[in-house]
């Protein structure tokens, strides 16, 4: 199979994802706080992928400015990731609709039906994260246009189940109903093809874009990624089962040690009656927000948070965004072509031998 037929087959595999996103490839950029801003988002979209602004803790005015600035850098489709627990979620939705953002990703919790309906009634496509089959089905009933399943190999806040297992659970169950994008630990085109062949409509990737030329991440932050291997990206430890904390995958440093101590301090204050549990959880989230900014923007790679997925071991150098995306597509095409060549030269399949059950 030459390059053209391989690309045609690839386009067939991710046709639903491309149609939903309106892009030449069905590769979404993961929304990474402080990293997924106007420059990188526009670069991903201009290079054939689908960039996603990480709203994070932004207020409505700041988000409006970021969307407007991104629109000035690209006329290609891009999305905005909103955290469902944000206290100003309704106002943020208003901003997205007013500025005609085509796609909104709702993350950080199960979104409400009214939020989904407001976005869809306003003309936006809605994508949500589905950590389990039951939640995936509920989101489909609520009217989402697409789902993202993200495994424990991903960077930042993670769930307990591996990407490969989530894909086997969720894709056969709901993949025929809505486009599903797979995320977590994906760093090469061959892996993309594998998930597409399992029924995915596309993929989401974050860690691989941190070291793009267009990424505003501090040079020291990028250097830490380039030095790291997969085993360096570890989940944080929950110090007290009675005080649940969502694990965060990041490169091990003094910041991960400080987080464990922060948990202990917050738990002591909650138990002493100085804080309620919700306020304690919020304080822990503020720890991560501040630590991540110190690392990404200021280059504090010693005590800041180096959130990274296990695919960080595949990041070897700083590259233009277009090169990263073109390389992924070339790897995917090569994998498809190699399989076609093997099939063309394979001998006729003989009947499988009958194997008797072992004698008990």
MIDO-751175 format. One record per residue (C-alpha): residue number from 1; residue in three letters; chain; x, y, z. Coordinates in nm, 3 decimals. Example, Ala and Ser with C-alpha at 12.3 -4.5 7.8 and 13.67 -1.06 7.14 Angstrom:
BEGIN
+-----+------+-----+---------+---------+---------+
: seq : type : mol :    east :   north :      up :
+-----+------+-----+---------+---------+---------+
:   1 :  Ala :   A :   1.230 :  -0.450 :   0.780 :
:   2 :  Ser :   A :   1.367 :  -0.106 :   0.714 :
+-----+------+-----+---------+---------+---------+
***
This chain:
BEGIN
+-----+------+-----+---------+---------+---------+
: seq : type : mol :    east :   north :      up :
+-----+------+-----+---------+---------+---------+
:   1 :  Unk :   A :   0.000 :   0.000 :   0.000 :
:   2 :  Unk :   A :   0.148 :   0.335 :  -0.104 :
:   3 :  Unk :   A :   0.118 :   0.651 :   0.102 :
:   4 :  Unk :   A :  -0.200 :   0.769 :  -0.073 :
:   5 :  Unk :   A :  -0.405 :   0.454 :  -0.006 :
:   6 :  Unk :   A :  -0.271 :   0.440 :   0.351 :
:   7 :  Unk :   A :  -0.382 :   0.799 :   0.411 :
:   8 :  Unk :   A :  -0.719 :   0.724 :   0.254 :
:   9 :  Unk :   A :  -0.761 :   0.430 :   0.493 :
:  10 :  Unk :   A :  -0.654 :   0.647 :   0.789 :
:  11 :  Unk :   A :  -0.906 :   0.912 :   0.688 :
:  12 :  Unk :   A :  -1.174 :   0.643 :   0.677 :
:  13 :  Unk :   A :  -1.080 :   0.521 :   1.026 :
:  14 :  Unk :   A :  -1.112 :   0.864 :   1.186 :
:  15 :  Unk :   A :  -1.379 :   1.008 :   0.956 :
:  16 :  Unk :   A :  -1.633 :   1.061 :   1.236 :
:  17 :  Unk :   A :  -1.379 :   1.239 :   1.452 :
:  18 :  Unk :   A :  -1.271 :   1.466 :   1.168 :
:  19 :  Unk :   A :  -1.633 :   1.546 :   1.086 :
:  20 :  Unk :   A :  -1.713 :   1.639 :   1.447 :
:  21 :  Unk :   A :  -1.405 :   1.858 :   1.485 :
:  22 :  Unk :   A :  -1.397 :   1.996 :   1.132 :
:  23 :  Unk :   A :  -1.025 :   1.924 :   1.098 :
:  24 :  Unk :   A :  -0.792 :   1.731 :   0.861 :
:  25 :  Unk :   A :  -0.690 :   1.499 :   1.146 :
:  26 :  Unk :   A :  -0.883 :   1.376 :   1.451 :
:  27 :  Unk :   A :  -0.605 :   1.467 :   1.695 :
:  28 :  Unk :   A :  -0.719 :   1.691 :   1.980 :
:  29 :  Unk :   A :  -0.475 :   1.885 :   2.192 :
:  30 :  Unk :   A :  -0.525 :   1.811 :   2.559 :
:  31 :  Unk :   A :  -0.620 :   2.117 :   2.764 :
:  32 :  Unk :   A :  -0.320 :   2.183 :   2.993 :
:  33 :  Unk :   A :  -0.342 :   2.476 :   3.234 :
:  34 :  Unk :   A :  -0.089 :   2.753 :   3.158 :
:  35 :  Unk :   A :   0.031 :   2.560 :   2.850 :
:  36 :  Unk :   A :  -0.278 :   2.535 :   2.629 :
:  37 :  Unk :   A :  -0.314 :   2.905 :   2.561 :
:  38 :  Unk :   A :  -0.362 :   3.105 :   2.241 :
:  39 :  Unk :   A :  -0.020 :   3.038 :   2.085 :
:  40 :  Unk :   A :  -0.011 :   2.661 :   2.116 :
:  41 :  Unk :   A :  -0.385 :   2.620 :   2.054 :
:  42 :  Unk :   A :  -0.365 :   2.817 :   1.730 :
:  43 :  Unk :   A :  -0.051 :   2.630 :   1.623 :
:  44 :  Unk :   A :  -0.221 :   2.292 :   1.672 :
:  45 :  Unk :   A :  -0.527 :   2.401 :   1.476 :
:  46 :  Unk :   A :  -0.322 :   2.564 :   1.200 :
:  47 :  Unk :   A :  -0.123 :   2.240 :   1.166 :
:  48 :  Unk :   A :  -0.426 :   2.018 :   1.107 :
:  49 :  Unk :   A :  -0.512 :   1.921 :   1.464 :
:  50 :  Unk :   A :  -0.772 :   2.059 :   1.702 :
:  51 :  Unk :   A :  -0.642 :   2.296 :   1.968 :
:  52 :  Unk :   A :  -0.827 :   2.336 :   2.298 :
:  53 :  Unk :   A :  -0.792 :   2.636 :   2.532 :
:  54 :  Unk :   A :  -0.757 :   2.537 :   2.898 :
:  55 :  Unk :   A :  -0.987 :   2.778 :   3.080 :
:  56 :  Unk :   A :  -0.892 :   2.641 :   3.422 :
:  57 :  Unk :   A :  -0.956 :   2.908 :   3.684 :
:  58 :  Unk :   A :  -0.991 :   3.196 :   3.435 :
:  59 :  Unk :   A :  -1.278 :   3.437 :   3.490 :
:  60 :  Unk :   A :  -1.514 :   3.538 :   3.207 :
:  61 :  Unk :   A :  -1.318 :   3.849 :   3.102 :
:  62 :  Unk :   A :  -0.986 :   3.665 :   3.085 :
:  63 :  Unk :   A :  -1.140 :   3.377 :   2.890 :
:  64 :  Unk :   A :  -1.299 :   3.621 :   2.645 :
:  65 :  Unk :   A :  -0.962 :   3.783 :   2.586 :
:  66 :  Unk :   A :  -0.798 :   3.444 :   2.531 :
:  67 :  Unk :   A :  -1.062 :   3.330 :   2.283 :
:  68 :  Unk :   A :  -1.044 :   3.657 :   2.091 :
:  69 :  Unk :   A :  -0.664 :   3.638 :   2.078 :
:  70 :  Unk :   A :  -0.680 :   3.279 :   1.952 :
:  71 :  Unk :   A :  -0.931 :   3.375 :   1.683 :
:  72 :  Unk :   A :  -0.683 :   3.639 :   1.566 :
:  73 :  Unk :   A :  -0.417 :   3.368 :   1.522 :
:  74 :  Unk :   A :  -0.624 :   3.103 :   1.343 :
:  75 :  Unk :   A :  -0.937 :   3.072 :   1.133 :
:  76 :  Unk :   A :  -0.941 :   2.697 :   1.191 :
:  77 :  Unk :   A :  -1.168 :   2.518 :   1.443 :
:  78 :  Unk :   A :  -1.061 :   2.508 :   1.807 :
:  79 :  Unk :   A :  -1.235 :   2.444 :   2.137 :
:  80 :  Unk :   A :  -1.247 :   2.560 :   2.498 :
:  81 :  Unk :   A :  -1.219 :   2.332 :   2.801 :
:  82 :  Unk :   A :  -1.440 :   2.445 :   3.091 :
:  83 :  Unk :   A :  -1.427 :   2.302 :   3.443 :
:  84 :  Unk :   A :  -1.780 :   2.207 :   3.549 :
:  85 :  Unk :   A :  -1.710 :   2.300 :   3.913 :
:  86 :  Unk :   A :  -1.602 :   2.655 :   3.823 :
:  87 :  Unk :   A :  -1.813 :   2.898 :   4.028 :
:  88 :  Unk :   A :  -1.875 :   3.112 :   3.719 :
:  89 :  Unk :   A :  -1.952 :   2.828 :   3.477 :
:  90 :  Unk :   A :  -2.271 :   2.989 :   3.345 :
:  91 :  Unk :   A :  -2.088 :   3.314 :   3.269 :
:  92 :  Unk :   A :  -1.807 :   3.120 :   3.098 :
:  93 :  Unk :   A :  -2.063 :   2.940 :   2.883 :
:  94 :  Unk :   A :  -2.209 :   3.279 :   2.791 :
:  95 :  Unk :   A :  -1.863 :   3.394 :   2.679 :
:  96 :  Unk :   A :  -1.814 :   3.087 :   2.459 :
:  97 :  Unk :   A :  -2.153 :   3.131 :   2.295 :
:  98 :  Unk :   A :  -2.114 :   3.506 :   2.247 :
:  99 :  Unk :   A :  -1.778 :   3.456 :   2.077 :
: 100 :  Unk :   A :  -1.915 :   3.166 :   1.869 :
: 101 :  Unk :   A :  -1.677 :   2.900 :   1.996 :
: 102 :  Unk :   A :  -1.764 :   2.592 :   1.794 :
: 103 :  Unk :   A :  -1.675 :   2.325 :   2.050 :
: 104 :  Unk :   A :  -1.674 :   2.317 :   2.430 :
: 105 :  Unk :   A :  -1.521 :   2.038 :   2.638 :
: 106 :  Unk :   A :  -1.676 :   2.005 :   2.983 :
: 107 :  Unk :   A :  -1.433 :   1.852 :   3.232 :
: 108 :  Unk :   A :  -1.370 :   1.807 :   3.601 :
: 109 :  Unk :   A :  -1.696 :   1.636 :   3.694 :
: 110 :  Unk :   A :  -2.029 :   1.525 :   3.555 :
: 111 :  Unk :   A :  -2.186 :   1.823 :   3.375 :
: 112 :  Unk :   A :  -2.549 :   1.913 :   3.427 :
: 113 :  Unk :   A :  -2.812 :   1.860 :   3.163 :
: 114 :  Unk :   A :  -2.897 :   2.233 :   3.154 :
: 115 :  Unk :   A :  -2.531 :   2.324 :   3.085 :
: 116 :  Unk :   A :  -2.515 :   2.081 :   2.795 :
: 117 :  Unk :   A :  -2.847 :   2.204 :   2.655 :
: 118 :  Unk :   A :  -2.746 :   2.572 :   2.680 :
: 119 :  Unk :   A :  -2.431 :   2.506 :   2.482 :
: 120 :  Unk :   A :  -2.604 :   2.299 :   2.219 :
: 121 :  Unk :   A :  -2.893 :   2.544 :   2.186 :
: 122 :  Unk :   A :  -2.632 :   2.815 :   2.137 :
: 123 :  Unk :   A :  -2.477 :   2.627 :   1.845 :
: 124 :  Unk :   A :  -2.175 :   2.467 :   2.012 :
: 125 :  Unk :   A :  -2.072 :   2.102 :   1.994 :
: 126 :  Unk :   A :  -2.024 :   1.950 :   2.340 :
: 127 :  Unk :   A :  -1.767 :   1.690 :   2.439 :
: 128 :  Unk :   A :  -1.735 :   1.539 :   2.788 :
: 129 :  Unk :   A :  -1.508 :   1.297 :   2.971 :
: 130 :  Unk :   A :  -1.649 :   0.953 :   3.044 :
: 131 :  Unk :   A :  -1.457 :   0.747 :   3.303 :
: 132 :  Unk :   A :  -1.699 :   0.451 :   3.294 :
: 133 :  Unk :   A :  -1.960 :   0.292 :   3.068 :
: 134 :  Unk :   A :  -2.254 :   0.396 :   3.286 :
: 135 :  Unk :   A :  -2.148 :   0.760 :   3.281 :
: 136 :  Unk :   A :  -2.083 :   0.743 :   2.907 :
: 137 :  Unk :   A :  -2.438 :   0.626 :   2.849 :
: 138 :  Unk :   A :  -2.578 :   0.894 :   3.079 :
: 139 :  Unk :   A :  -2.386 :   1.166 :   2.892 :
: 140 :  Unk :   A :  -2.516 :   1.035 :   2.561 :
: 141 :  Unk :   A :  -2.872 :   1.057 :   2.696 :
: 142 :  Unk :   A :  -2.798 :   1.417 :   2.797 :
: 143 :  Unk :   A :  -2.713 :   1.491 :   2.434 :
: 144 :  Unk :   A :  -2.335 :   1.524 :   2.415 :
: 145 :  Unk :   A :  -2.184 :   1.522 :   2.068 :
: 146 :  Unk :   A :  -1.869 :   1.332 :   2.162 :
: 147 :  Unk :   A :  -1.687 :   1.164 :   2.448 :
: 148 :  Unk :   A :  -1.327 :   1.155 :   2.568 :
: 149 :  Unk :   A :  -1.197 :   0.858 :   2.763 :
: 150 :  Unk :   A :  -0.872 :   0.928 :   2.947 :
: 151 :  Unk :   A :  -0.666 :   0.659 :   3.116 :
: 152 :  Unk :   A :  -0.438 :   0.667 :   3.417 :
: 153 :  Unk :   A :  -0.129 :   0.711 :   3.197 :
: 154 :  Unk :   A :  -0.229 :   1.073 :   3.131 :
: 155 :  Unk :   A :  -0.076 :   1.375 :   3.302 :
: 156 :  Unk :   A :  -0.250 :   1.592 :   3.561 :
: 157 :  Unk :   A :  -0.560 :   1.468 :   3.742 :
: 158 :  Unk :   A :  -0.615 :   1.102 :   3.660 :
: 159 :  Unk :   A :  -0.853 :   0.815 :   3.725 :
: 160 :  Unk :   A :  -0.757 :   0.464 :   3.833 :
: 161 :  Unk :   A :  -0.805 :   0.271 :   3.506 :
: 162 :  Unk :   A :  -0.552 :   0.232 :   3.223 :
: 163 :  Unk :   A :  -0.630 :   0.369 :   2.878 :
: 164 :  Unk :   A :  -0.619 :   0.025 :   2.718 :
: 165 :  Unk :   A :  -0.877 :  -0.112 :   2.961 :
: 166 :  Unk :   A :  -1.108 :   0.191 :   2.931 :
: 167 :  Unk :   A :  -1.096 :   0.153 :   2.553 :
: 168 :  Unk :   A :  -1.195 :  -0.212 :   2.575 :
: 169 :  Unk :   A :  -1.480 :  -0.132 :   2.814 :
: 170 :  Unk :   A :  -1.624 :   0.181 :   2.657 :
: 171 :  Unk :   A :  -1.561 :   0.168 :   2.281 :
: 172 :  Unk :   A :  -1.768 :  -0.148 :   2.214 :
: 173 :  Unk :   A :  -2.044 :  -0.023 :   2.442 :
: 174 :  Unk :   A :  -2.099 :   0.329 :   2.308 :
: 175 :  Unk :   A :  -1.859 :   0.389 :   2.019 :
: 176 :  Unk :   A :  -2.133 :   0.333 :   1.763 :
: 177 :  Unk :   A :  -2.352 :   0.603 :   1.919 :
: 178 :  Unk :   A :  -2.115 :   0.903 :   1.939 :
: 179 :  Unk :   A :  -1.754 :   0.970 :   1.838 :
: 180 :  Unk :   A :  -1.516 :   0.871 :   2.119 :
: 181 :  Unk :   A :  -1.165 :   1.014 :   2.154 :
: 182 :  Unk :   A :  -0.904 :   0.813 :   2.346 :
: 183 :  Unk :   A :  -0.644 :   0.985 :   2.566 :
: 184 :  Unk :   A :  -0.367 :   0.890 :   2.805 :
: 185 :  Unk :   A :  -0.021 :   0.758 :   2.722 :
: 186 :  Unk :   A :  -0.049 :   0.803 :   2.344 :
: 187 :  Unk :   A :   0.273 :   0.921 :   2.182 :
: 188 :  Unk :   A :   0.306 :   0.754 :   1.842 :
: 189 :  Unk :   A :   0.100 :   0.707 :   1.528 :
: 190 :  Unk :   A :   0.094 :   0.329 :   1.560 :
: 191 :  Unk :   A :  -0.097 :   0.363 :   1.889 :
: 192 :  Unk :   A :  -0.341 :   0.602 :   1.724 :
: 193 :  Unk :   A :  -0.417 :   0.343 :   1.454 :
: 194 :  Unk :   A :  -0.468 :   0.071 :   1.713 :
: 195 :  Unk :   A :  -0.733 :   0.272 :   1.898 :
: 196 :  Unk :   A :  -0.901 :   0.378 :   1.574 :
: 197 :  Unk :   A :  -0.925 :   0.013 :   1.471 :
: 198 :  Unk :   A :  -1.086 :  -0.062 :   1.809 :
: 199 :  Unk :   A :  -1.359 :   0.189 :   1.727 :
: 200 :  Unk :   A :  -1.225 :   0.525 :   1.846 :
: 201 :  Unk :   A :  -1.304 :   0.829 :   1.632 :
: 202 :  Unk :   A :  -0.980 :   1.007 :   1.725 :
: 203 :  Unk :   A :  -0.735 :   1.073 :   2.005 :
: 204 :  Unk :   A :  -0.644 :   1.348 :   2.250 :
: 205 :  Unk :   A :  -0.278 :   1.418 :   2.328 :
: 206 :  Unk :   A :  -0.125 :   1.670 :   2.568 :
: 207 :  Unk :   A :   0.222 :   1.576 :   2.690 :
: 208 :  Unk :   A :   0.365 :   1.549 :   2.339 :
: 209 :  Unk :   A :   0.282 :   1.916 :   2.269 :
: 210 :  Unk :   A :   0.447 :   2.062 :   2.582 :
: 211 :  Unk :   A :   0.781 :   2.083 :   2.404 :
: 212 :  Unk :   A :   0.645 :   2.228 :   2.082 :
: 213 :  Unk :   A :   0.828 :   2.541 :   1.965 :
: 214 :  Unk :   A :   0.502 :   2.731 :   2.000 :
: 215 :  Unk :   A :   0.447 :   2.622 :   2.359 :
: 216 :  Unk :   A :   0.509 :   2.907 :   2.604 :
: 217 :  Unk :   A :   0.629 :   2.665 :   2.872 :
: 218 :  Unk :   A :   0.955 :   2.780 :   3.035 :
: 219 :  Unk :   A :   1.274 :   2.633 :   2.881 :
: 220 :  Unk :   A :   1.350 :   2.464 :   3.213 :
: 221 :  Unk :   A :   1.006 :   2.300 :   3.210 :
: 222 :  Unk :   A :   1.065 :   2.171 :   2.857 :
: 223 :  Unk :   A :   1.413 :   2.049 :   2.949 :
: 224 :  Unk :   A :   1.267 :   1.846 :   3.236 :
: 225 :  Unk :   A :   1.030 :   1.676 :   2.992 :
: 226 :  Unk :   A :   1.307 :   1.598 :   2.746 :
: 227 :  Unk :   A :   1.524 :   1.445 :   3.022 :
: 228 :  Unk :   A :   1.243 :   1.238 :   3.172 :
: 229 :  Unk :   A :   1.145 :   0.882 :   3.101 :
: 230 :  Unk :   A :   0.805 :   0.719 :   3.145 :
: 231 :  Unk :   A :   0.888 :   0.592 :   3.495 :
: 232 :  Unk :   A :   0.951 :   0.947 :   3.619 :
: 233 :  Unk :   A :   0.584 :   1.044 :   3.569 :
: 234 :  Unk :   A :   0.420 :   0.912 :   3.885 :
: 235 :  Unk :   A :   0.081 :   0.963 :   4.054 :
: 236 :  Unk :   A :   0.064 :   1.144 :   4.384 :
: 237 :  Unk :   A :  -0.001 :   0.946 :   4.699 :
: 238 :  Unk :   A :  -0.320 :   0.982 :   4.899 :
: 239 :  Unk :   A :  -0.205 :   1.006 :   5.260 :
: 240 :  Unk :   A :  -0.545 :   0.942 :   5.423 :
: 241 :  Unk :   A :  -0.820 :   0.722 :   5.272 :
: 242 :  Unk :   A :  -1.073 :   0.917 :   5.478 :
: 243 :  Unk :   A :  -0.983 :   1.233 :   5.287 :
: 244 :  Unk :   A :  -1.011 :   1.142 :   4.918 :
: 245 :  Unk :   A :  -0.784 :   1.334 :   4.683 :
: 246 :  Unk :   A :  -0.782 :   1.281 :   4.306 :
: 247 :  Unk :   A :  -0.431 :   1.164 :   4.212 :
: 248 :  Unk :   A :  -0.216 :   1.385 :   3.992 :
: 249 :  Unk :   A :   0.047 :   1.239 :   3.760 :
: 250 :  Unk :   A :   0.361 :   1.451 :   3.746 :
: 251 :  Unk :   A :   0.738 :   1.418 :   3.728 :
: 252 :  Unk :   A :   0.877 :   1.332 :   4.070 :
: 253 :  Unk :   A :   1.049 :   1.627 :   4.242 :
: 254 :  Unk :   A :   1.039 :   1.820 :   4.569 :
: 255 :  Unk :   A :   0.694 :   1.946 :   4.471 :
: 256 :  Unk :   A :   0.544 :   1.597 :   4.490 :
: 257 :  Unk :   A :   0.692 :   1.561 :   4.839 :
: 258 :  Unk :   A :   0.550 :   1.901 :   4.936 :
: 259 :  Unk :   A :   0.206 :   1.792 :   4.818 :
: 260 :  Unk :   A :   0.204 :   1.499 :   5.059 :
: 261 :  Unk :   A :   0.288 :   1.739 :   5.342 :
: 262 :  Unk :   A :   0.018 :   1.981 :   5.223 :
: 263 :  Unk :   A :  -0.238 :   1.701 :   5.241 :
: 264 :  Unk :   A :  -0.136 :   1.619 :   5.599 :
: 265 :  Unk :   A :  -0.159 :   1.983 :   5.703 :
: 266 :  Unk :   A :  -0.501 :   2.034 :   5.542 :
: 267 :  Unk :   A :  -0.638 :   1.710 :   5.692 :
: 268 :  Unk :   A :  -0.525 :   1.818 :   6.038 :
: 269 :  Unk :   A :  -0.704 :   2.152 :   5.997 :
: 270 :  Unk :   A :  -1.022 :   1.980 :   5.878 :
: 271 :  Unk :   A :  -1.019 :   1.743 :   6.172 :
: 272 :  Unk :   A :  -0.955 :   2.032 :   6.409 :
: 273 :  Unk :   A :  -1.263 :   2.209 :   6.275 :
: 274 :  Unk :   A :  -1.069 :   2.496 :   6.115 :
: 275 :  Unk :   A :  -1.190 :   2.399 :   5.765 :
: 276 :  Unk :   A :  -1.475 :   2.194 :   5.627 :
: 277 :  Unk :   A :  -1.390 :   1.918 :   5.381 :
: 278 :  Unk :   A :  -1.496 :   2.115 :   5.073 :
: 279 :  Unk :   A :  -1.273 :   2.408 :   5.173 :
: 280 :  Unk :   A :  -0.991 :   2.164 :   5.237 :
: 281 :  Unk :   A :  -1.028 :   2.010 :   4.892 :
: 282 :  Unk :   A :  -1.025 :   2.359 :   4.741 :
: 283 :  Unk :   A :  -0.704 :   2.444 :   4.926 :
: 284 :  Unk :   A :  -0.543 :   2.133 :   4.785 :
: 285 :  Unk :   A :  -0.650 :   2.232 :   4.432 :
: 286 :  Unk :   A :  -0.504 :   2.579 :   4.490 :
: 287 :  Unk :   A :  -0.176 :   2.411 :   4.580 :
: 288 :  Unk :   A :  -0.166 :   2.246 :   4.237 :
: 289 :  Unk :   A :  -0.268 :   2.561 :   4.050 :
: 290 :  Unk :   A :   0.010 :   2.764 :   4.209 :
: 291 :  Unk :   A :   0.270 :   2.490 :   4.181 :
: 292 :  Unk :   A :   0.190 :   2.433 :   3.814 :
: 293 :  Unk :   A :   0.219 :   2.802 :   3.730 :
: 294 :  Unk :   A :   0.557 :   2.823 :   3.905 :
: 295 :  Unk :   A :   0.685 :   2.536 :   3.696 :
: 296 :  Unk :   A :   0.536 :   2.624 :   3.355 :
: 297 :  Unk :   A :   0.574 :   3.002 :   3.363 :
: 298 :  Unk :   A :   0.858 :   3.067 :   3.608 :
: 299 :  Unk :   A :   1.063 :   2.754 :   3.540 :
: 300 :  Unk :   A :   1.067 :   2.633 :   3.900 :
: 301 :  Unk :   A :   1.121 :   2.265 :   3.824 :
: 302 :  Unk :   A :   1.238 :   2.186 :   4.178 :
: 303 :  Unk :   A :   0.931 :   2.276 :   4.382 :
: 304 :  Unk :   A :   0.675 :   2.346 :   4.107 :
: 305 :  Unk :   A :   0.439 :   2.088 :   3.960 :
: 306 :  Unk :   A :   0.568 :   1.907 :   3.651 :
: 307 :  Unk :   A :   0.239 :   1.752 :   3.540 :
: 308 :  Unk :   A :   0.319 :   1.499 :   3.269 :
: 309 :  Unk :   A :   0.177 :   1.181 :   3.122 :
: 310 :  Unk :   A :   0.380 :   0.864 :   3.087 :
: 311 :  Unk :   A :   0.426 :   0.940 :   2.718 :
: 312 :  Unk :   A :   0.682 :   1.199 :   2.838 :
: 313 :  Unk :   A :   0.940 :   0.927 :   2.774 :
: 314 :  Unk :   A :   0.872 :   0.971 :   2.402 :
: 315 :  Unk :   A :   0.947 :   1.345 :   2.409 :
: 316 :  Unk :   A :   1.308 :   1.374 :   2.292 :
: 317 :  Unk :   A :   1.341 :   1.728 :   2.160 :
: 318 :  Unk :   A :   1.169 :   2.060 :   2.102 :
: 319 :  Unk :   A :   0.993 :   2.062 :   1.765 :
: 320 :  Unk :   A :   0.749 :   2.276 :   1.568 :
: 321 :  Unk :   A :   0.387 :   2.175 :   1.626 :
: 322 :  Unk :   A :   0.342 :   2.096 :   1.258 :
: 323 :  Unk :   A :   0.635 :   1.853 :   1.268 :
: 324 :  Unk :   A :   0.487 :   1.675 :   1.570 :
: 325 :  Unk :   A :   0.151 :   1.630 :   1.397 :
: 326 :  Unk :   A :   0.302 :   1.538 :   1.059 :
: 327 :  Unk :   A :   0.521 :   1.277 :   1.229 :
: 328 :  Unk :   A :   0.222 :   1.120 :   1.404 :
: 329 :  Unk :   A :   0.029 :   1.100 :   1.077 :
: 330 :  Unk :   A :   0.332 :   0.955 :   0.892 :
: 331 :  Unk :   A :   0.373 :   0.690 :   1.162 :
: 332 :  Unk :   A :   0.005 :   0.603 :   1.138 :
: 333 :  Unk :   A :   0.021 :   0.576 :   0.759 :
: 334 :  Unk :   A :   0.334 :   0.360 :   0.778 :
: 335 :  Unk :   A :   0.165 :   0.124 :   1.023 :
: 336 :  Unk :   A :  -0.136 :   0.088 :   0.793 :
: 337 :  Unk :   A :   0.086 :   0.034 :   0.488 :
: 338 :  Unk :   A :   0.294 :  -0.229 :   0.669 :
: 339 :  Unk :   A :  -0.015 :  -0.424 :   0.770 :
: 340 :  Unk :   A :  -0.148 :  -0.411 :   0.414 :
: 341 :  Unk :   A :   0.184 :  -0.538 :   0.278 :
: 342 :  Unk :   A :   0.190 :  -0.825 :   0.527 :
: 343 :  Unk :   A :  -0.164 :  -0.920 :   0.435 :
: 344 :  Unk :   A :  -0.083 :  -0.914 :   0.063 :
: 345 :  Unk :   A :   0.214 :  -1.150 :   0.106 :
: 346 :  Unk :   A :   0.063 :  -1.379 :   0.369 :
: 347 :  Unk :   A :   0.001 :  -1.739 :   0.260 :
: 348 :  Unk :   A :  -0.353 :  -1.869 :   0.252 :
: 349 :  Unk :   A :  -0.476 :  -1.931 :   0.602 :
: 350 :  Unk :   A :  -0.482 :  -2.297 :   0.695 :
: 351 :  Unk :   A :  -0.752 :  -2.445 :   0.911 :
: 352 :  Unk :   A :  -0.670 :  -2.400 :   1.277 :
: 353 :  Unk :   A :  -0.579 :  -2.727 :   1.452 :
: 354 :  Unk :   A :  -0.830 :  -2.861 :   1.698 :
: 355 :  Unk :   A :  -0.692 :  -2.843 :   2.049 :
: 356 :  Unk :   A :  -0.848 :  -3.075 :   2.301 :
: 357 :  Unk :   A :  -0.940 :  -2.947 :   2.645 :
: 358 :  Unk :   A :  -0.686 :  -3.050 :   2.907 :
: 359 :  Unk :   A :  -0.776 :  -3.355 :   3.106 :
: 360 :  Unk :   A :  -0.877 :  -3.259 :   3.453 :
+-----+------+-----+---------+---------+---------+
***
